[in-house]
Amino acid sequence: MSHPDAVSLTKSLLGFDTVNPPGRERDCARSIGAMLQDSGFQVEYYEYADSRTSVVARAGGSAAKAPLCLTGHIDVVPLGSRKWSKDPFRGETDGDRLYGRGSSDMKAGIAAILLAAVNSKKLFPGTPGVVLVLTAAEEGGCIGSQHLARTQLLGKAGAMIVGEPTSNYPYVGHKGSLKFHARFRGISAHGSMPELGENAIYKASKAALKLESFDFAVSPHPVMGKPTVNVGTFEGGQGVNMVPDVASIGVDIRTVAGMDHGLLLNNIKKLLGSDAELDVFSDMNAVWTEPQHEWVQRVFEISGKHLGARPQPRAQTYNTDAGNLLKVYKGVPAVVLGPGEAAQAHQTDEYCSMERIRQSVAIYEDLIRDWCRA
Ligand SMILES: [Zn+2]
């Protein structure tokens, strides 16, 4: 696979249907891996389930300093219920816009990472080099990276760039998330004799309202602001003439750096009482690097040259694979920086700016060069 520029590479990645669910990242992952192998990268694949393929590729390597990690996800979210006016898989363009599902989130970012890495290949021998971690199943819980973090494949990294959509602005962190279902049981009875039963929907409703006014009792983070809670789903009841014996709510808490999820969960349990059966299905810490960190300052300087102004410390609200990868790459500085537009993620007629894609290749190349030289 030979790709002269980032836009055509993004288009070719858009052509792979990696809509998750079901995912099916394998063909896209193999194509990415083949391109990297052709350029001398050592490529490994990991499938946590059939067709759910992640790619880990590396080049260079030195005993003195760990490689720079660039990471992104291959899967994309479903098309949604609204009709698209553009083909989601063919990379249609209009002016500077390149349309397609995953254009912003984040096949443009994947393309930019690939191209910057391949363009830098002559640089790698004898230097720290890079490790590219291109994951399956990020959408809906970062499952791919969660599995990857349990393997030995990630090796070491000295710093990390997450290519999620930021319009190439470097973000020094993002919120964490704690997601769970809380199930409440009752006793079913005939709808005409509710006094004989115990209504699970009432219990779940009271819990939802308690969560609405939950006090996190933490002072706002200077950059991330406050933690948030949202009850996103509500299920219960089998018939209007029955007292429901089970009901559950789905809860999404977004935390800020410094919060202890274990402690938080204990407080939630206390709040909801012993009636609540909690099932935590996603638990990822916030990601935060002090803006004064030496490498972050380098990132600000280098990206600032391309962006026209020196960036200020900012954080994203959305989650990324970094939460899992940092369980292995413990304590390394991380920034989120990628060509997509955050506001376009998961939208109907999602698009990305082609100029931003080219710009991100240049920024990544500069950051790779800077890492390998220092
Ligand atoms: Zn994403």
Residues whose N, C-alpha, C, O or C-beta is under 5 A from the ligand:
A	BS01	ZN	D105 M106 E164
